[in-house]
């Protein structure tokens, strides 16, 4: 490897590092504009938070990389929830019925999203506006959630449908013991951990 290759490699790493610092700074700025951010938040960059003023995030929540969250219609994320990489959460949609243009108009239809505590949302899932995901539910890989998901349900598919339920006794036993994944990893950590 020549000195030119070394220099180019160094400059490339420097540019990537600078870009990541910018992403982290922008993400921190958006998090300060959220309604609430709880303790022990783990969030990976890049993460795209749009309209953060109506977003409330509970304690010990994990948000993976490449997650897109639109808070325009209002979003609540409960304690101990894990949102995997490449998840999209939408709280508003373009109005297409009686729109002034095709394929949609310039106005939005808001639908607040409520994700209860101890929910696990798998990679590439999409949560549509107006949906409630109840306590302990699991949303499978690539699921498109267009309607409410009941407590302890495991939902998969497009559109997402309940395929089975968690072992509720086991869930409640672990909950009573305080055995929460993100909280166990966050002991003594900063209130908000942003990772690249």
N, C-alpha and C positions, 0 to 999 in steps of 0.2 A: 504494500500500500504506500502510495507516495504522500508527501506532505500536503499536496492539493486535496487528495482524497480525505486525509485526516481533517483538514480545515473544513471541507464541505460537510463532512459528517458532524463535526462540532457545531457548525452554523445551523445545520438542520435540527440537531437536538436543542439548540438554543431557541430557534424559532418555535418548535413544538412546546418547549417549556414556557416561553412567553405567551403563546396562545392559551395554554392551560391555565396560567396565572390569570389571564384576562377572563376566561370562562369562570373560574372560581370567584373572582371579584364580582362579576355580574350576577352570579348565582347568590352570593352572600347579600348583595344589594336587594335582589328580589325576595329573599327569605325575610329580610327586615320589614318588607311591606306586607307580609302575610298577616292575617288576623291573629294567628297564634302558631307558634312553633314550640313543641314540647322538648323535654330533655332527651338526650341520647339519640338525636336524629343522625342517621347515616345516609349520606347522599353522594352519589357518584356522578362525575361529570363525563361527558356533557349531559346535562339535564335541562329540559326546556320548560320553564314555568311562565305561562302567559296569564296575565291578569291576576297577580298574586293577592290582591287586596281582599278577595273573598275566599281565600284558602286557609283552612285550619288543620294543623298537623299535630297529632297526639305525641305522647312519649314513646321513645324507643321504636321509632319507625325506620324502616330501611327502604330507600328509593334507589334502584339500580341505575345504570348508565343508559343513555339514549331514551330516557323516559320523557314523554311529552304530556304535560298537564295544562289544561286550559281551565282556569278558575273563573271565567266570566260569569257563569251561572251560579257559582257557589260550590265549594267542595269541602267536605269534612272527612279526614282520615283518622281513624281511631288508633288508640295505643296498640303497640306490638304488632303492627301490620307490616307485611313485607310486600313490596312492589318490585317485581323482578325487572330485568333489563328489557328494553324495547316495548314497554307497556305504554298505551295511549289512554288517557282519561279525558273525556270531553264533557263539558257542562253546558254547551250551547251548540246550536246547529243553524245553518242557513235556513231561512224561511223560503220554502219553494211553493207552498200552496198560496194561491192568490198573489204571487210575486209580480213585481213590475218588470222583471227580466227573465230570460231563460239562460242557464238552467235553474238559477235561484236569484232571489232578490238581495237587496243590500241590508236587510234587517235580519236579526238573529232571534231564535226562539231559545230561551234559557231553560235549563232543567237541572236543578241542583243535584249533585251526586253525594250520597252518604255511604262511606265505607266504614263499617263498624270495627270494633277492636278484634285483634288476633286474626285478621284476614290474610290470606296468602294469594297474591295475584301472580300467575305464571307468566313466563316470557311471551312477548308478542300478543298479549291479550289486549282487548279494546273494551273500555267501559263507556257506554253511550250516555247522553244526557238524561237526567231524571231517574236514574237507577239507584236502588238501595241494595247494598251487599251486607247481609246481616253477620252477626258475630260468628267467628270461627270458620267462615266459609272458605273454600278453596276454589279459585278460578283457574281452570286448566290452560295449558300452553295453547296460545293462538285463539282462545275463546273470544267471541264477540258478545258481550253482555248487553242485551237490549231490554231486559225486564228484571225486576227484583229477584234476588237470590236469597232463599231463607237461611236461617242460622244453621251452621254445621254442615251445609250442603256442599257437595263437590259438583261443580258445573263445568261442562266442556262443550265445545262445538260452536258452529256458526249457523243460527243463533245459539247461544249457550243454553243448555238444558241441564237440569239436575240429573246426574247419572247414579249417584249414591250419596250416603251421608257418612260423616266421620263417626268414629267411636266416641260418643258423647261422654260416657263415663270416664274414659281415659283422658279426654280433653279437660274435663272439669277437675280431675285429680291433678293433672299437671298445672292447671291454672291456680288451684289452691296452694300448690307447692311454690308458686312463683317461678316456674320454669319457662322463661320466655327467651327465645333465641337471641334477639338483638340486645336485650337487657343484660344477658349473661356475658356478652362480648364487650359491653360498654362500661363495665365497672371501672370507675376511676378515670374514665375518658372525658374529653371535652364535651360540653353540652351539645355541640353540633360538629360532626365529623364530615368533612368534604374530602372525597378521595377521587383521584384520577385513574 
